[in-house]
C-alpha cells in the first residue's frame, strides 16, 4: 500500500466515527473563463480541495466543506481578514473564527485535523473542563502554531491548541501555519525551528510544548490542579 | 490515538495499568497489556517520543530501513487496532494509596492498579550563553524538524555520538556544509555511520573542541570555541546525549542511580510494588528502541502478574 493510500485509509476509518454535523469553509481563488465557467487560480488549490474532499466523502455526510472564492466574497474576506489561499476556516454558530489553517492537513497533520473536526463538532474534548474552569482567567487570545510537514512534534501541539480553541467559547483562536508554504510568515517571526508557537504575538514557545505549558502561557501565572 | 475515542473510555475508572510515555517502549508495553486483556491507558506528552526525530532507523529487526516517524506510525496503527486509548497529557504527581495509585495532571486525576514508567529521556542542553536566546532561531535539537530551514547553509552538529553522526548525515542532504564539533578525539558512532560520515564530502569533523557561546542578531551567526576562535555558521544542532525523565517518581520513593535512571530488575520492577519502568528512563546500559520495547513488554507481563495478584487479594 502506498503512503497516500495508507493515509486515505486512516482518514476513512477515523472520519466514519464522526457523529455530529460540522461545516467548514475553504477559501480559494477562482478566475472566470471566457465561457463563464470558474477555474481555480491558485496553484495548490486543486490538490488542496481534492484532499479535503477525501475527509468529506468519508464522513457519512456529517462534514460539509464549502469552497468559496476569495475574489467573489470580498466582504467576507475583509471581515475575516483573509489574504491567503487556500485557507480553511472553522467558524462557530456565532460567526466567530475558532480555527484557521494555512496548511494542508496531510501526513502527520491528518490526526490533529480530524481531532479538531471532532471537538469543534462537539464531540468529547479532553481539555474542555479545565479550559472552561479557567475561562475567566484567559484573555482573548490568538495562538499561532508554525509547522512543517516533516516535524514530528507539530501534530501534538496543533492538536492541543485547536482543542483549547474549540473549548474556549470564542476566547481562543488558533492559526496553524505551514511555514514551508508561507515562508514570509516564518521570516517575519524569525522562526527557523518548529513547532514555533506564538501567543498574541508576544509569548513564544519553541519546540514541543505540552498542554500545561500552553495553558500557563495563556493564563500567565500559576495554574492549580483542578479536576 | 487521540481523544476521538473518549466517547468510549471512562477516564474516572481505575485502570489495571496506566503506561506513561509515548515512545516505542510505552506503546509496545500497552500492546502487550491489551493482549493480556488488561484495562490499559497510555498517557504521553509526545506521541512517538525521541525516536521520531531520528532520520533513519536501520536496526529495528524485520524493518530494513524506515524513518523514526514512519516506525511510530506503524506502532500507532497497531495500538489503534487494539483500541488502546492514548491521552496527550503530562502527569505531574503520583500518590501511592496502597491498593492503587492516583496520577494527577492539570487536566485529570487518573487511577490505576499499576503503572509502567516509560517516559524516556530528553535532550541535554549545552547550558552556554546564547543557547536559550536563539532556540528556534538557529539553535535546534531536532534535525528532522528544522533541517529544511538550512538549505544551502552552514551548520554544526555538536556532539560525537551515533545520534550526532546521524543528524549530520541527514543535514548533509540539504545544507552546504556540516561541521561536527566534538570535544573528544574520535566520534563514537556505530561503525557503519562513522564510515558514512567519513566518506561524506559535505561533513567535516572538528575534534577536541568545545563551544562556549552562541552569537547572532535575529538568528545565529557564529559560535565561540573554547580556544577563543569565532566560527561563522548559520545553525547549531545540539546532540550531546540525553537525561532521563524520571523526576516524576522521585517523591514516590522509586530508587534511582546517580544518573537519575530508574533502577529495575529483569522483570522491569522498581523497588515500589506496582510501579514498573522500561526503556531510556531505566538503568539499562544499552538504549535502543528494540531494547526499550523488550523491557516494556516485560513490564506489561509483570504488571499483569501484579494486578492478577492484587485482584485475588480483593
Interface residues (C-beta under 8 A of the other chain):
Chain A: X14 X17 X108 X111 X112 X114 X115 X118 X119 X123 X124 X125 X126 X127 X129 X130 X148 X150 X151 X152 X153 X154 X155 X156 X159 X160 X163 X180 X186 X190 X191 X192 X193 X194 X195 X196 X204 X206 X207 X208 X210 X211 X212 X215 X223 X225 X226 X227
Chain B: X1 X2 X3 X4 X6 X7 X45 X46 X47 X48 X52 X53 X68 X69 X72 X87 X88 X89 X90 X92 X104 X105 X106 X107 X108 X109 X135 X136 X137 X138 X139 X140 X141 X142 X144 X145 X146 X147 X148 X149 X150 X218 X219 X235
